[in-house]
Structures are given as C-alpha cells and as structure tokens.
C-alpha cells in the first residue's frame, strides 16, 4: 500500500465507518517505526494498520478489521506477539546519565509490573547505548565541541537515531528528575506525538517550569505505586 493509497483508505474509513480518531505523528510519516501496529477505532469497529517499513523510504502496509477497542489513539495500540495485557504499556525513561542507577532501578520496578521499558543507559541485544567516552578520553574535552560539530559525527547521529527509535516505540514517557536539556526535549517530543508524559522524582522548592503543565501528571518518588496505577488506567482500561 503506497502513501497515496493509504491516505485514500483512511479518508474512506473516516467517511464510511465514522472513525473517531486517526492521528498522524507530528514528525511526518518517517516517525512510524517498522512493525508498529496502530489501532484506528470507529463506532462500527476498529481497524489495524501495520507499517512494515518507513513510508518515506517505501511503504509496505496492510489494513484489516479488528474488534472494537477501548483506545482511540493510534499510538496506544499493541504490538504483535505480546504475551500479556500489561505489555501494551511501552515506557521510555528520559533522564540523565548521572541518574544511571536510578534509571535502571526504575526500569526494573516497572518491568516487574509487566510493562515494557526502554532504559537509554542499559545495553541489550536490541538497544545501542551511546556514551561520551566514544568521542573523547576525558569528559572535560566535550567543551571543545559545539552542537553543530557534535551532530555531524556519525557516532552521535547513530545515538540520536537510536533514542528516537525508542521514543517512537513508546506510548508513555517518564521524565525522571533531575535531568537536563536532552531529557526535556525527549519529553516534549513524546508529548507532541500524543504520548502520555509523567514527570517523576524530587521537586525542590524554587526549581520548576510553567511548561511542566504539559505533563499528564507529576509524581514524587514515593508515589511510584500511584504512577503505576495511573499508567494502567490510561492505557489498559
């Protein structure tokens, strides 16, 4: 199914099936990672759209009828082969390398609930982890690079593509505080795609930003059980 055919198909679904929601990702068609399943829900039933590869590079998609679903956002659908309902929750933890131990600990706690979790600082067979030591011998040497020079390096480009891939995969972003510019940009990117966004951690007095209002909720560290229940309610129920 090419892009033009896909657009015509979705327009027909809106017209004939009274489809309630079909959200295109804000970064364009390239934002749809290969193998992602999107649910398009309508009053007369749902439809599943499977993207086999990046539509910009050459679309291979299939569309089929599925039973009505509770969700009405295409980025809150399940992936093929999921073994449990909880695995429909796909979480991207955005944070700083300084919080490496906390990121992994949080990931493990969420995985114990059955959720799928990406931790940027935890290498797996599927996850490439980038560290500044790939570029320089001493962290202090990074001050000699500016943003344009850094992004021109193939190693940082690989890191960028990897993190964006997992952001696209997720349907929920947790911003683990305290963290810096990169993490906040990831959180904004996720929210802009319609994903759930939760800010989690310590909130010392005098440190805040009015744009944190974009988040679905803010949770203190001791409120992890409440955050887990909130995620379940928003995605699974």
N, C-alpha and C positions, 0 to 999 in steps of 0.2 A: 504494500500500500504506500504510494508516494504521498508527499506532503499535501498536494492539491486534493487528492482523493480523500485523505484523512480529514481535511478541513470540510469538504463537502459532506462526509459521513457524519461528522459531529454536528454540523448545521442541521442535517436531517433528523438526528436524534433529538435535538432541541425542539424541532418543529413537530415531529410525529410522536415522540414519546414524552414530551413535556419534561425534559431533563431539567433538574433543578440546579445543578452545579457542574461546570466544567471550567477549571481554572488552568490557564496556560502559565507555565513558570515564567517569572519575570526576566530571567536571563536568556530567554529565547529557547528554541527547540533543542539546542545543544545541552540544555540543563537536564534533559531526561536521560538518566544513565541506562545503559543496556540492561535488559532483563527486568526493568521495573514494571510493576503492574499497577495501573491506575483504575480506580473504580469511578464510573460515571453513573450517578444514581438518578433515577427518574420515578415518577409516580406509578408508572406501569412496569417497574422492574429496573434492574441495573444492567450496566454493560461494562465489560472489562476490556481495557485497551492495553496491549502488551507491546512495549518498544524493544526491539531486538538489537538496535544499534542507534547511534546518534542520527536523527533525521537530517541534519545538515550534511552529513557525510554519505547518506544513502539510507533511506527509510526501509525498514522491514517491520511491519506491524500487523497484528491480527486483532480483530474485534469480535467479541462474542457476547451472547446474552447470559446473564447470571441472575440469580435470585435477588430480590430487593435487599439493599444493605442499609444499615443504620447510618453509615458515614455518608457525607455528601461533599467531601473534599478529595480530589484525585490524589493528593499526596498523603492520604491516610489509608491507603489500601494495603493489602497483604501481598507478600511475595510468594512465588511458587515454592512448594516444598516445606512450608512452615509446619513445625510439629506441634505447636500449641498456640492458643489464642494470645497468650502474653507475648509471643514472638512477633506479633504485629506491631509492638512498640519498638521503634528503632531510634536510639538516642545517640546524639553527637555531643560529647562533652567539650566545650570550648573553655580553655583556661591557659595558664602559663606553665612553662617548663619548671618554674620554681615550685609549682604545686604538683610535681610529678607523682609523688607518693599518694597525695590526696586524690588525684585524678584516678589512679589505678584502684585505690580503695573504694571510691565511689562507684566506679565501673563494676567492680566485683559485687558490691552490695545490690546494685540494680540488676545484674545478671542473675543473682540469687533469687530474684523475683520473677525470673523467666524472660526478662527483657533482653533485646539485642542492643549492645552498646559498643560504640567506637571510642577508643581512647587514643588520642594522637601520639602519646608517648609510649605506647605498648605495641611492639612489633609482633605481627603474626604472619602466617603464610599469605594472607590477603592484604595486609597492611604494611605499607612502606613508611618508616619513621625517619624523619629528617632531623638532624641536629647541627647546630652551628659549627661543630668541630669538623664537619665535612668541608668547610670553607676555609677555616683558619685554625692555626695551632693554639692561639690564645684568644679568649672571648673579647678581650680589650681591643683586638685588631679590627673588630667589626666596625668600629667608629670611623674607619677609613673608607667605608663603602657608603654610598648614598642609595636611595630606593631604586633609582633607575639602573644603576650598575648592578645592584643585587638581583633585580628581576631579570636581568639579561643573562644571568648564569643558568646553564641548563639544570644544575642541581636544585636551585631554588624553584625553577619552573616545574620540575618534577614534584617537588614538595607541595607547591600550590595546586597542581592538578590532582594530587592525591587527596589533599584536605577537601578540595571542592567536591571530589567524587563522593566522599563520605558524608559531606553536608547534604548533597543531593539525595543520597540514600536514606538519610534520617527523616523521620516525621516529627521529631522533637529535639530541641536544642536546650542543653543546660549550660548556662554561663556560670562557671564555678569561680567565685570571688576569693581573693583579689586577683585581678588579671589585667592585661594591658590592651594595647590598640588592636592587635591581631584578633584576639578573642572577641572583643566588642564588635569588630567588623564581621566576624563569622556569625555572631548572634543576630546582627542586623540583616545580614544576607538571608539567614534562615527565616527570620520573621517576615521578611519581604516576600518569601516564597509561600507564605501561609502556614508555616510550621509552628507548632507550639514552642513557646520560649519561656523558660523559667530561669530566674536568677537565684542562685543558691550560694549561701556562705555567710560570712560575717558582714554586718553593716554598721561600721563605726560612725559615730556622730561626726558630722562635718564632711563626710565623703558620700556624695550622692550626685545624681544627674537627673534632670527632669525627664530625659528621654527614656529612663528606665520604665516610664509609664507604658512603653510599647510592649513590655513583657506581659505574659498572661498572668503571672503571679511572682512574687518574691518570697523566698523561704529562707529562714535561718537554718544553721547547721543542725540544730536539734529537731528541726521539723521535717527531717527526711521521710518519716512514715507518712506524713500528711502530703508531701510532694508525690510520693509513690501512688497514693490513693487518687490524687488529682489527675495524674497521668493516666491511670487506669480508667477513670471516669470519662475523661475527654476522648480517649482513643478506643477503648474496648467496649464501653457500654453504649 
